[in-house]
Amino acid sequence: MQSVLIIVHAPAYGSERMLSALRLATAIVSQEIETVDLRIFMMSDAVTVGLPNQLGAEAGGGLQQMLESLIEHGAKIRLCRTCALARGVGDLPLIPGVAIGTLAELAEATLAADKVITF
């Protein structure tokens, strides 16, 4: 089993980087070649993607649906605690399965990962 860590700094909306990160993550968990331990760590403005009640794909959104699907496939999604608190997101309800994470957790996941990808 491979361990893959994806770190996202890009905002949820306003650029294609978040969408690209989630599309790659979806392709990774959907492939049938090898079982993968996938961890996604959101930093900076990316932490807002963890908030619920986003527009669905039919209304021009779809990121929440992608996160929910990734969680169903076993991906572990964390939002940087410091970044979330700085943006007022730290105490808000999150999409079920998304959790606040720490820099220590990110460091541990980085050291354990076979591959680290950043967006």
N, C-alpha and C positions, 0 to 999 in steps of 0.2 A: 504494500500500500504506500502510495506517495502522499506527502503532505505538502499542500499548496497554500500559501498565504497571499492574499490580495489586499494591498493597502490603497485606499482611495482618499485623495485630498480634494478632489473636484466637487463643486457644489452639485446638489441633486438636479437642479435645472439651470439652464443658461449655457451649458456646453454639452458636448456629446461624450465626455470622458466617463461620467457616471454610468450612462447607458452602455457604453462600450465595456466597462468593467463588469457590469451585471450580465451582459450578453456573453462575455467570455466565461464568467463563473457558471452560467447556465449550461454552456457547452461542455465545460469540464465535468459537472455533475451528471450530465446526460449521456456522456460517452460510455461505452460498454467495454473498453479495452482494459481498464484497470480501476480498482476501487481507489477513491481519493478522499483524504481527509482535508476538506476545504474550510479555511477560515478567512473571513473578510473583516477587516478593521477599518472603520470610517474615521477620518480625522478632518480637522478644519471645518469648512462649510459642508462637507459630506455628511456630517452627523444629522442634518435635517431630514435625510432620507428615511430615518428610523421612525418618523412621526406617522401616526395612522391617519386615515381618512383622506388620502391623496386621490386625485382623479384616476379613474381607470384608463386602460389603453384606448377604449372607445371614445374617450373625451380628451385624448391627447396626453395622457399620463402613462401609467402602467408600471412605474418603478415599485410601488408597494406590492403589486401582483408578482413581480419578479422576485422580490425579497421573500414573499410568502412561499413561492415555489422552491426557492433555494433552501429555505428552512425545512420544508417538507422532504427535501433530498438530503438532509443532514448537515447542511452548511451551518457553521457557527458564525453569527454576525454580531460584532461588537462596535459600540460607538465610544470614541475616546472621551473619558470622563471630563478631563480638563476642557476640551473643545466644546463638549455639550453644555457644561456649566457656563462657559463664557458666552454662549449663544442663547442661554435661557431654556435649553432643551433638557437639562439634567434631571429635572423633577417632573417632567411631563410624561403622560402615558406613551408607551412605545408600541409598535407593531408587535404582536405576540411572537416570541422567539428571538426578538432583538433585545440585546442587553447592553448596559453600560460596562465598558471595559477600562482597564488601567494600562498605563505605559509599561508596567511590569509584566502584564499579560502579553502585551505586544512584543516585548523583548523575548519572553519565553517562546512565543509562537514563531518568532523570527529565527531563533536558534534551532528550533525543532523542525523547521520547514526544509523540504528538499528544494523548493522553488519559492521565490518571493517576487511578486509582480506589483508594480505601483502604477497608479493612474492619477 
